[in-house]
């Protein structure tokens, strides 16, 4: 089980490779997990937004977790596995969290309930009941996707729950994290990639960054330099990654990520499940130009 002390560094939300007929591409996934595990990351996140969780069934999540564990064992790597279990139905979230624990997940990522617009007390109860399952919970706050922003007071209550071990902050700023850090919060991971350096400066423990699927070593170096005290070097390196991040999220993720992973020979197809569409030719050209000019590598 993941502890608060282990929530640090670069956690990578993984993509879900598909075949041309929209089935799981398990050979590509094995190769991809091997590649990521050998890159020095601090954790993997399965069934997050980057993994196209809205269109991936729980049976498929189970397959992905099994393959991940088998692959890590085969290459003698021990990396925490976080599984996304959050939905806008508390009973479903509890059940998925229980099943994730049975699968051997080290923690679960639970998003703020979306669409049905619960009250603050309803949001608190959602996390309280889920945390009681006994699998460590990382709260995922992302108002742009959920349509609701949790207040500071409610978030403090949630973070104080037994069983909640941290927060992925994707609030498009550093305000929430800064206030929580000042009050002695549990670890917080940056979830808005473009704010990674700023959030490290405000006390973040690391990042849960989709963009770290590519240029992985550079994102790790940003983190390593920062904690080593080389803040200027960390900032300079990160600033060089900002155009990449901007291009990556110019269209809905993980379209561009998959295209880049195909180009690098890590997965076979850049297939996405509808309603997501592949990256546009215009964006591919811009990204290709950036990758060549920056000598970017995975």
LOLO-380644 format. One record per residue: residue number from 1; chain; x, y, z of N, C-alpha, C in turn. Coordinates in steps of 0.05 Angstrom, whole numbers, plus 5000, padded with zeros to 4 digits. Example, Ala and Ser with C-alpha at 12.3 -4.5 7.8 and 13.67 -1.06 7.14 Angstrom:
REM residues 2
1/A/5264/4886/5156/5246/4910/5156/5264/4934/5156
2/A/5257/4955/5142/5273/4979/5143/5258/5001/5157
//
This chain:
REM residues 298
1/A/5017/4976/5000/5000/5000/5000/5018/5025/5000
2/A/5009/5045/4985/5024/5070/4983/5020/5086/5008
3/A/5041/5099/5017/5040/5116/5041/5044/5145/5033
4/A/5038/5163/5051/5042/5192/5046/5071/5197/5038
5/A/5089/5184/5052/5118/5189/5048/5127/5181/5019
6/A/5112/5163/5007/5120/5153/4980/5108/5171/4958
7/A/5091/5189/4965/5079/5207/4944/5098/5229/4939
8/A/5116/5224/4920/5135/5244/4912/5146/5237/4885
9/A/5157/5257/4871/5169/5252/4845/5149/5252/4822
10/A/5155/5237/4801/5139/5238/4777/5122/5212/4774
11/A/5096/5216/4777/5077/5194/4771/5066/5198/4743
12/A/5066/5177/4727/5057/5180/4699/5030/5166/4695
13/A/5010/5182/4688/4984/5170/4680/4988/5157/4652
14/A/4982/5131/4651/4988/5116/4627/4966/5117/4607
15/A/4973/5115/4581/4953/5113/4560/4944/5084/4558
16/A/4921/5080/4544/4911/5053/4539/4913/5048/4509
17/A/4932/5031/4500/4935/5027/4471/4912/5009/4461
18/A/4902/5016/4438/4881/5001/4425/4890/4991/4397
19/A/4878/4969/4388/4882/4960/4361/4864/4976/4343
20/A/4866/4972/4317/4849/4986/4298/4819/4980/4301
21/A/4813/4957/4313/4784/4950/4318/4777/4956/4347
22/A/4792/4974/4360/4786/4984/4387/4787/4964/4409
23/A/4802/4943/4406/4808/4924/4427/4833/4932/4442
24/A/4837/4923/4466/4862/4928/4480/4886/4916/4464
25/A/4906/4932/4461/4930/4923/4447/4951/4915/4469
26/A/4949/4890/4478/4964/4881/4501/4994/4880/4495
27/A/5003/4871/4471/5032/4871/4465/5043/4900/4467
28/A/5029/4919/4455/5038/4947/4457/5039/4956/4486
29/A/5019/4948/4502/5018/4957/4529/5042/4946/4545
30/A/5049/4921/4540/5072/4910/4554/5098/4925/4547
31/A/5101/4930/4522/5125/4945/4513/5126/4973/4525
32/A/5103/4986/4525/5100/5013/4536/5106/5014/4566
33/A/5095/4995/4581/5100/4994/4610/5129/4989/4616
34/A/5142/4971/4600/5170/4966/4603/5186/4991/4598
35/A/5179/5005/4577/5193/5031/4571/5190/5051/4593
36/A/5166/5054/4604/5161/5074/4625/5175/5066/4651
37/A/5174/5040/4657/5186/5031/4682/5216/5034/4682
38/A/5228/5032/4658/5257/5035/4656/5266/5064/4654
39/A/5248/5082/4654/5255/5111/4651/5260/5125/4677
40/A/5255/5111/4700/5261/5123/4726/5238/5137/4739
41/A/5214/5133/4730/5190/5146/4742/5185/5135/4770
42/A/5169/5149/4785/5164/5142/4813/5137/5128/4817
43/A/5120/5127/4797/5095/5114/4799/5079/5114/4773
44/A/5061/5095/4771/5043/5093/4747/5014/5096/4755
45/A/4999/5108/4738/4970/5112/4743/4954/5099/4720
46/A/4939/5078/4727/4923/5064/4707/4894/5073/4709
47/A/4881/5077/4686/4853/5084/4685/4848/5113/4694
48/A/4866/5131/4688/4861/5159/4691/4850/5170/4666
49/A/4847/5196/4665/4836/5209/4641/4854/5204/4617
50/A/4880/5204/4621/4899/5199/4600/4895/5171/4589
51/A/4885/5152/4605/4880/5125/4596/4852/5122/4584
52/A/4839/5144/4579/4812/5144/4567/4792/5129/4584
53/A/4793/5134/4610/4777/5120/4629/4747/5120/4624
54/A/4736/5142/4612/4707/5141/4607/4698/5119/4587
55/A/4717/5109/4570/4710/5089/4550/4723/5062/4555
56/A/4735/5059/4578/4748/5034/4585/4732/5019/4606
57/A/4725/4994/4601/4708/4979/4619/4725/4970/4643
58/A/4711/4962/4665/4726/4953/4688/4740/4926/4682
59/A/4728/4909/4666/4742/4885/4658/4769/4891/4644
60/A/4769/4912/4628/4793/4920/4615/4813/4932/4634
61/A/4804/4947/4654/4821/4957/4675/4835/4934/4689
62/A/4820/4913/4695/4832/4890/4709/4854/4878/4692
63/A/4849/4875/4666/4870/4865/4648/4895/4882/4648
64/A/4891/4908/4647/4914/4927/4647/4930/4925/4673
65/A/4916/4923/4695/4931/4920/4721/4946/4894/4722
66/A/4934/4872/4713/4948/4846/4713/4973/4847/4696
67/A/4969/4858/4672/4992/4860/4653/5014/4878/4664
68/A/5006/4900/4677/5026/4918/4689/5042/4903/4711
69/A/5028/4889/4728/5042/4875/4750/5060/4854/4739
70/A/5051/4839/4719/5067/4818/4707/5092/4829/4694
71/A/5088/4851/4680/5110/4864/4665/5131/4874/4685
72/A/5122/4888/4706/5141/4898/4725/5157/4876/4739
73/A/5143/4854/4745/5156/4831/4757/5177/4819/4738
74/A/5170/4818/4712/5188/4806/4692/5214/4821/4689
75/A/5213/4848/4694/5237/4865/4690/5248/4873/4718
76/A/5238/4860/4739/5248/4865/4766/5246/4894/4774
77/A/5223/4906/4769/5219/4934/4777/5196/4934/4798
78/A/5200/4951/4818/5179/4955/4838/5170/4984/4837
79/A/5147/4990/4825/5137/5017/4822/5108/5018/4832
80/A/5101/5037/4848/5073/5039/4857/5053/5040/4834
81/A/5031/5026/4837/5010/5026/4817/4985/5039/4830
82/A/4977/5061/4818/4953/5075/4826/4931/5070/4805
83/A/4907/5063/4814/4885/5057/4796/4863/5078/4799
84/A/4854/5089/4777/4831/5107/4778/4805/5093/4783
85/A/4791/5100/4804/4766/5086/4811/4743/5105/4815
86/A/4748/5131/4812/4727/5150/4818/4706/5153/4797
87/A/4681/5154/4805/4659/5160/4787/4641/5180/4800
88/A/4618/5187/4788/4600/5205/4801/4578/5190/4817
89/A/4583/5165/4822/4565/5148/4838/4581/5136/4861
90/A/4575/5143/4885/4591/5135/4908/4592/5105/4911
91/A/4569/5091/4907/4569/5062/4910/4587/5049/4889
92/A/4587/5059/4864/4604/5049/4844/4634/5054/4850
93/A/4639/5078/4861/4667/5085/4868/4677/5067/4890
94/A/4660/5061/4910/4668/5043/4932/4673/5015/4921
95/A/4656/5005/4904/4659/4979/4893/4685/4977/4876
96/A/4690/4997/4860/4714/4997/4843/4739/4999/4861
97/A/4737/5014/4882/4760/5016/4901/4766/4990/4914
98/A/4745/4976/4922/4748/4949/4934/4761/4930/4914
99/A/4752/4931/4889/4763/4913/4869/4792/4920/4862
100/A/4798/4946/4862/4826/4954/4857/4844/4944/4879
101/A/4835/4945/4904/4850/4934/4926/4855/4904/4923
102/A/4835/4890/4914/4837/4861/4909/4857/4855/4887
103/A/4859/4873/4867/4878/4870/4845/4907/4876/4853
104/A/4910/4888/4876/4937/4894/4886/4945/4923/4881
105/A/4926/4941/4876/4933/4969/4872/4945/4980/4898
106/A/4965/4997/4895/4978/5009/4918/4962/5033/4929
107/A/4946/5045/4912/4928/5067/4919/4908/5070/4897
108/A/4888/5086/4902/4868/5093/4882/4867/5123/4878
109/A/4860/5131/4854/4856/5159/4847/4826/5164/4845
110/A/4815/5182/4861/4786/5186/4862/4780/5215/4856
111/A/4767/5218/4833/4760/5245/4824/4736/5256/4839
112/A/4735/5282/4842/4712/5296/4853/4687/5288/4837
113/A/4665/5280/4849/4641/5272/4834/4632/5293/4814
114/A/4628/5285/4790/4622/5303/4768/4593/5301/4759
115/A/4584/5320/4744/4559/5320/4730/4534/5324/4747
116/A/4531/5308/4769/4507/5311/4785/4508/5334/4806
117/A/4530/5348/4806/4533/5373/4822/4525/5370/4851
118/A/4538/5353/4866/4531/5349/4894/4539/5373/4911
119/A/4527/5374/4935/4534/5396/4954/4562/5390/4965
120/A/4573/5410/4979/4599/5406/4992/4598/5383/5011
121/A/4576/5380/5026/4574/5358/5045/4572/5331/5030
122/A/4559/5331/5007/4557/5307/4991/4585/5298/4981
123/A/4601/5318/4973/4628/5313/4963/4645/5301/4986
124/A/4643/5314/5009/4658/5304/5033/4650/5275/5039
125/A/4624/5269/5039/4614/5242/5045/4624/5222/5025
126/A/4624/5230/5000/4634/5213/4978/4663/5203/4984
127/A/4680/5222/4992/4708/5214/4999/4710/5199/5025
128/A/4693/5207/5044/4694/5194/5070/4687/5164/5067
129/A/4666/5159/5053/4657/5131/5050/4677/5115/5033
130/A/4688/5127/5013/4708/5113/4996/4733/5108/5012
131/A/4742/5127/5028/4767/5123/5044/4764/5100/5064
132/A/4739/5095/5073/4734/5074/5092/4739/5046/5081
133/A/4741/5043/5055/4746/5017/5043/4773/5006/5053
134/A/4793/5023/5056/4819/5014/5067/4841/5014/5046
135/A/4835/5022/5021/4855/5026/5001/4863/5056/5001
136/A/4888/5062/5003/4896/5091/5004/4884/5107/4981
137/A/4874/5130/4987/4860/5147/4968/4876/5172/4962
138/A/4881/5177/4936/4891/5203/4927/4868/5218/4914
139/A/4861/5240/4925/4839/5257/4916/4847/5270/4890
140/A/4829/5272/4871/4834/5285/4845/4814/5308/4841
141/A/4825/5332/4843/4808/5356/4840/4814/5369/4813
142/A/4794/5369/4795/4797/5379/4768/4771/5393/4759
143/A/4767/5417/4768/4741/5431/4763/4734/5433/4733
144/A/4754/5435/4716/4748/5439/4687/4734/5414/4676
145/A/4738/5391/4688/4724/5367/4679/4700/5360/4695
146/A/4700/5366/4721/4678/5358/4738/4655/5378/4740
147/A/4661/5403/4734/4640/5423/4735/4635/5433/4763
148/A/4651/5425/4782/4648/5434/4810/4675/5439/4822
149/A/4678/5460/4838/4703/5467/4851/4699/5464/4881
150/A/4715/5447/4893/4713/5442/4922/4724/5465/4937
151/A/4710/5475/4958/4720/5497/4973/4744/5489/4989
152/A/4760/5509/4998/4784/5504/5014/4776/5490/5040
153/A/4756/5499/5053/4748/5486/5079/4741/5457/5075
154/A/4725/5451/5054/4717/5423/5050/4741/5407/5042
155/A/4759/5418/5025/4783/5402/5018/4800/5396/5042
156/A/4802/5415/5060/4818/5410/5085/4805/5387/5100
157/A/4779/5386/5102/4765/5364/5116/4771/5337/5102
158/A/4769/5338/5075/4774/5313/5060/4803/5304/5064
159/A/4822/5323/5063/4850/5315/5066/4857/5305/5094
160/A/4840/5312/5113/4845/5303/5141/4833/5275/5146
161/A/4818/5264/5126/4806/5238/5130/4827/5216/5132
162/A/4823/5198/5151/4840/5174/5151/4836/5159/5125
163/A/4857/5150/5113/4855/5136/5088/4860/5153/5064
164/A/4858/5179/5067/4865/5197/5045/4895/5204/5049
165/A/4911/5199/5028/4940/5202/5031/4952/5225/5015
166/A/4935/5237/4998/4946/5259/4981/4925/5270/4962
167/A/4935/5289/4946/4917/5303/4927/4931/5307/4901
168/A/4917/5302/4879/4926/5311/4853/4910/5337/4847
169/A/4925/5359/4845/4913/5385/4842/4915/5394/4813
170/A/4891/5394/4800/4889/5403/4772/4870/5427/4771
171/A/4874/5446/4788/4856/5469/4790/4864/5493/4773
172/A/4885/5488/4756/4894/5509/4737/4905/5534/4752
173/A/4920/5528/4773/4933/5549/4789/4945/5537/4814
174/A/4957/5555/4830/4971/5545/4854/4957/5553/4880
175/A/4934/5567/4877/4921/5578/4901/4913/5557/4921
176/A/4899/5536/4911/4889/5516/4930/4913/5502/4943
177/A/4932/5494/4928/4955/5480/4939/4970/5498/4959
178/A/4974/5523/4953/4988/5541/4971/4974/5543/4998
179/A/4948/5545/4997/4932/5547/5022/4934/5521/5038
180/A/4933/5498/5024/4934/5473/5038/4962/5468/5050
181/A/4982/5475/5035/5010/5472/5045/5014/5489/5070
182/A/5003/5513/5070/5006/5531/5093/4993/5519/5118
183/A/4972/5503/5114/4958/5491/5136/4969/5463/5144
184/A/4991/5456/5131/5004/5430/5139/4991/5406/5125
185/A/4986/5408/5100/4971/5388/5085/4988/5362/5081
186/A/4974/5341/5074/4986/5317/5064/4997/5323/5036
187/A/5013/5305/5024/5027/5311/4999/5008/5318/4976
188/A/5017/5337/4960/5002/5346/4936/5019/5342/4912
189/A/5007/5330/4891/5020/5327/4865/5007/5346/4845
190/A/5024/5359/4829/5014/5376/4808/5001/5360/4787
191/A/4976/5367/4779/4962/5354/4758/4958/5371/4733
192/A/4966/5396/4735/4966/5414/4712/4994/5417/4703
193/A/5002/5404/4681/5030/5401/4674/5044/5428/4670
194/A/5030/5448/4660/5042/5474/4655/5049/5489/4681
195/A/5038/5480/4703/5043/5493/4729/5063/5477/4746
196/A/5077/5457/4733/5093/5439/4749/5115/5454/4765
197/A/5130/5471/4752/5152/5485/4767/5140/5503/4788
198/A/5119/5518/4781/5106/5536/4801/5096/5521/4825
199/A/5085/5498/4821/5074/5482/4843/5097/5470/4860
200/A/5118/5462/4847/5141/5453/4863/5151/5476/4881
201/A/5151/5500/4870/5160/5523/4886/5142/5529/4909
202/A/5117/5521/4907/5097/5526/4928/5095/5503/4948
203/A/5110/5482/4943/5110/5460/4962/5099/5433/4952
204/A/5094/5431/4926/5084/5405/4916/5105/5383/4920
205/A/5095/5359/4923/5113/5336/4927/5123/5324/4901
206/A/5112/5334/4879/5119/5323/4853/5096/5328/4834
207/A/5094/5312/4813/5073/5316/4793/5062/5289/4783
208/A/5036/5289/4777/5023/5267/4763/5017/5278/4735
209/A/5037/5274/4717/5039/5290/4693/5036/5272/4668
210/A/5015/5277/4652/5011/5262/4627/5034/5268/4608
211/A/5044/5292/4607/5065/5300/4589/5091/5285/4594
212/A/5094/5274/4618/5119/5259/4625/5120/5232/4612
213/A/5099/5225/4596/5100/5201/4579/5122/5204/4558
214/A/5127/5230/4551/5147/5237/4531/5167/5255/4545
215/A/5192/5256/4536/5212/5272/4549/5214/5265/4579
216/A/5210/5239/4585/5207/5231/4613/5231/5239/4630
217/A/5255/5234/4619/5279/5239/4634/5282/5269/4641
218/A/5272/5286/4623/5274/5315/4628/5255/5323/4651
219/A/5231/5312/4651/5213/5318/4673/5224/5308/4700
220/A/5236/5285/4700/5248/5275/4724/5271/5293/4732
221/A/5287/5303/4713/5309/5320/4719/5299/5347/4731
222/A/5277/5358/4721/5265/5382/4732/5260/5378/4762
223/A/5248/5355/4769/5243/5348/4797/5268/5344/4813
224/A/5287/5328/4802/5312/5322/4816/5328/5347/4822
225/A/5330/5365/4802/5345/5390/4806/5332/5407/4827
226/A/5305/5407/4827/5292/5424/4846/5297/5415/4875
227/A/5294/5389/4879/5297/5379/4907/5326/5379/4915
228/A/5344/5380/4896/5373/5382/4902/5381/5411/4908
229/A/5363/5430/4904/5369/5458/4910/5376/5474/4886
230/A/5378/5462/4862/5385/5476/4838/5359/5487/4825
231/A/5347/5507/4838/5321/5516/4828/5323/5531/4802
232/A/5345/5546/4798/5349/5560/4772/5351/5539/4749
233/A/5367/5519/4754/5370/5498/4733/5344/5484/4728
234/A/5329/5479/4749/5303/5466/4746/5284/5483/4730
235/A/5283/5508/4737/5265/5527/4723/5272/5529/4693
236/A/5298/5531/4688/5307/5534/4660/5300/5510/4643
237/A/5304/5486/4655/5298/5462/4641/5268/5460/4636
238/A/5252/5467/4656/5223/5465/4653/5213/5485/4632
239/A/5224/5509/4632/5215/5529/4613/5219/5519/4584
240/A/5240/5503/4580/5244/5491/4554/5223/5471/4546
241/A/5209/5460/4566/5188/5440/4561/5161/5452/4557
242/A/5158/5478/4564/5131/5490/4562/5119/5490/4534
243/A/5135/5496/4513/5123/5494/4486/5112/5465/4480
244/A/5127/5445/4489/5119/5418/4485/5092/5413/4499
245/A/5090/5422/4524/5065/5418/4539/5042/5433/4525
246/A/5047/5457/4515/5026/5472/4502/5016/5457/4477
247/A/5034/5446/4461/5026/5431/4437/5011/5406/4445
248/A/5021/5393/4466/5009/5367/4474/4980/5369/4481
249/A/4973/5392/4494/4945/5395/4503/4929/5415/4486
250/A/4940/5422/4463/4925/5440/4445/4899/5426/4435
251/A/4899/5400/4434/4875/5384/4428/4872/5363/4449
252/A/4848/5352/4453/4843/5334/4475/4863/5311/4477
253/A/4874/5308/4501/4892/5285/4506/4875/5259/4508
254/A/4888/5236/4501/4916/5232/4495/4922/5229/4465
255/A/4908/5244/4448/4912/5240/4419/4941/5245/4411
256/A/4952/5268/4419/4980/5274/4412/5000/5255/4425
257/A/4994/5247/4450/5012/5228/4464/5014/5202/4448
258/A/4991/5192/4440/4991/5166/4426/5006/5169/4399
259/A/5002/5191/4385/5016/5195/4360/5047/5195/4364
260/A/5056/5208/4385/5084/5209/4391/5095/5182/4399
261/A/5079/5167/4415/5088/5140/4423/5090/5121/4399
262/A/5072/5124/4380/5074/5109/4355/5099/5116/4340
263/A/5105/5142/4338/5128/5151/4323/5154/5141/4336
264/A/5154/5137/4362/5177/5127/4376/5179/5097/4377
265/A/5159/5084/4364/5159/5054/4363/5152/5041/4389
266/A/5139/5055/4407/5132/5044/4433/5105/5030/4433
267/A/5086/5041/4419/5060/5028/4414/5056/5026/4384
268/A/5036/5010/4376/5032/5005/4347/5013/5024/4333
269/A/4991/5031/4347/4971/5048/4335/4965/5072/4352
270/A/4956/5094/4340/4948/5117/4355/4917/5118/4357
271/A/4905/5095/4357/4876/5092/4358/4865/5103/4384
272/A/4843/5118/4382/4828/5127/4405/4799/5118/4403
273/A/4785/5116/4425/4756/5109/4424/4740/5134/4423
274/A/4720/5134/4405/4702/5156/4403/4689/5161/4431
275/A/4684/5187/4437/4684/5210/4419/4710/5224/4414
276/A/4732/5214/4425/4758/5226/4420/4767/5219/4392
277/A/4782/5238/4380/4791/5236/4353/4822/5238/4352
278/A/4835/5227/4331/4864/5230/4329/4872/5260/4327
279/A/4897/5265/4332/4908/5292/4330/4906/5301/4301
280/A/4901/5327/4298/4899/5339/4271/4926/5339/4257
281/A/4926/5341/4231/4951/5342/4216/4966/5368/4222
282/A/4951/5389/4227/4964/5415/4233/4979/5413/4260
283/A/4967/5401/4280/4980/5398/4305/5004/5379/4304
284/A/5001/5358/4289/5023/5339/4285/5048/5354/4273
285/A/5043/5371/4254/5065/5385/4241/5078/5404/4261
286/A/5063/5417/4278/5074/5435/4298/5091/5419/4318
287/A/5080/5397/4327/5094/5381/4347/5119/5369/4335
288/A/5117/5360/4310/5141/5348/4296/5163/5369/4294
289/A/5155/5393/4288/5175/5415/4286/5188/5420/4313
290/A/5172/5420/4334/5183/5425/4360/5203/5402/4368
291/A/5194/5377/4364/5211/5355/4372/5238/5355/4357
292/A/5237/5362/4332/5263/5363/4317/5280/5386/4327
293/A/5268/5410/4330/5284/5433/4338/5295/5431/4366
294/A/5281/5417/4383/5290/5415/4411/5306/5389/4417
295/A/5309/5372/4396/5322/5347/4400/5310/5331/4423
296/A/5283/5333/4425/5269/5319/4447/5270/5289/4444
297/A/5273/5276/4466/5273/5246/4467/5254/5237/4488
298/A/5248/5211/4488/5229/5200/4507/5244/5196/4534
//
